[in-house]
Amino acid sequence: MSTATRIPTAFMRALTLAACLSVTLAAPSLAIGGGGGGHGAAAPAEDSRHRTVTSSETYLPLPPLMATVQANYRARGNLQIEAGLEIEDARLRQRVEQIMPRLRNAYVSALSVYTGVNYRYGTVPDADRIAQLLQDATDMTLGTDGARVLIGMVILNPN
């Protein structure tokens, strides 16, 4: 064979290989509905990280709350809290959903005060004290009672 016929053959092989690879890589996304043609499974309506803790209509889960733990002028770890609000009144629940950024700010501020003033690095975090601080922040931000803070998890992740 001459050189002129080998170049197109090599080009065709590379082109065929590229086409096969693109089909192979695209197949999983097409299978789960990522192809966009309306076939396959529908995209979930909710955030995939949100997990249902209870079937209660009065429970409103909060996004994870975090605060930095410091000791000797250095960041030593992160305190992570998973919590939710139990709200019986539907109107109050709707109001809480509307002012969630303000509540989240109050929670992060309260946790920062806890990690800076009340918590000493190396000890077990006091879940009762954290719950009380979050409850106080909730009542102060809402201006009324009716939303009860429920703590699900307290984790200290050291650096």
Number of C-alpha atoms within 10 A of each C-alpha: 5 6 7 8 9 11 11 11 11 11 11 12 12 12 12 12 11 12 11 12 12 11 11 10 10 13 13 12 12 16 12 13 15 17 14 10 8 9 12 14 11 11 10 7 6 8 7 8 7 10 9 10 11 10 7 9 11 15 20 21 19 18 14 12 16 18 21 18 23 16 14 7 6 9 12 17 16 17 20 17 22 16 19 19 20 17 20 14 11 11 10 16 19 12 11 20 12 11 12 15 11 13 21 19 14 19 23 16 16 20 27 18 14 20 21 16 9 14 20 14 17 10 8 11 18 12 15 10 13 21 18 13 19 25 20 17 22 24 16 13 18 17 9 10 13 16 22 17 24 18 17 12 11 18 14 20 12 13 8
